[in-house]
Amino acid sequence: MNLADTLANKVYKKIIIYYFSGTGNSRNVAKWISSVSQEYQVECQPVNIAKIDRKAVQGGANIGGITENPQPPRESFRWVSKI
């Protein structure tokens, strides 16, 4: 199932994308997903993990990640391990 089908079928009502971006590529993907989500009236909020307190993370959600590399950055592993 692709992103458009997933959003069209209303599999998710709200999406929060927590991302880390050293080069800007992951940020761009998070913003793209947010843009596509809004076309399908699905609330989406990209959040840069370098700019928030991990204690503010909302519970009760699935966690996914965006990476351009087979080995995600250490910052991402550290952040997820502490939430």
C-alpha positions in Angstrom: 0.0 0.0 0.0 1.4 3.4 -0.9 1.1 6.7 1.0 -1.8 8.0 -1.0 -3.8 4.8 -0.6 -3.0 4.7 3.1 -4.2 8.2 3.6 -7.3 7.8 1.3 -8.4 4.8 3.4 -8.1 6.9 6.5 -5.8 4.3 8.2 -4.5 7.2 10.3 -6.4 10.2 11.6 -3.3 12.0 12.9 0.4 11.6 12.1 3.3 13.0 14.0 6.6 12.5 12.3 9.6 12.7 14.6 12.7 13.2 12.4 16.4 14.0 12.7 18.0 15.7 9.7 21.7 16.5 9.4 21.5 17.3 5.7 17.9 18.4 5.3 16.8 15.3 3.3 14.8 13.7 6.2 13.2 17.1 6.9 12.2 17.4 3.3 10.6 14.0 3.3 8.8 14.7 6.6 7.4 18.0 5.1 6.4 16.1 1.9 4.5 13.5 3.8 2.8 16.3 5.8 1.8 18.0 2.6 0.3 14.9 1.1 -1.5 14.1 4.3 -3.2 17.5 4.3 -4.5 16.8 0.8 -6.4 13.8 2.3 -7.5 15.8 5.4 -5.2 13.8 7.7 -3.5 16.0 10.4 0.2 15.7 10.2 2.9 17.4 12.2 6.6 17.0 11.4 8.8 17.4 14.6 12.6 17.8 14.5 13.9 15.8 17.5 16.9 18.1 17.8 14.5 20.9 18.8 12.2 19.3 21.4 12.3 17.9 24.8 11.7 14.1 24.5 9.5 14.2 27.6 7.0 16.2 25.5 6.4 13.2 23.2 2.8 12.1 23.0 2.2 8.5 23.9 -0.2 6.0 22.3 1.2 6.2 18.8 3.2 4.0 16.4 6.7 5.2 15.9 8.4 5.1 12.5 11.5 6.8 11.1 12.8 8.4 8.0 16.4 7.8 7.0 18.3 7.9 3.8 20.9 5.6 5.1 20.6 1.9 6.1 22.2 2.8 9.4 20.1 5.6 11.1 22.1 8.4 12.9 23.2 7.7 16.5 21.2 10.8 17.6 18.0 9.1 16.5 18.8 5.9 18.4 19.6 7.8 21.6 16.5 9.9 21.3 14.1 6.9 20.8 15.8 4.9 23.5 15.0 7.6 26.1 11.3 8.1 25.3 
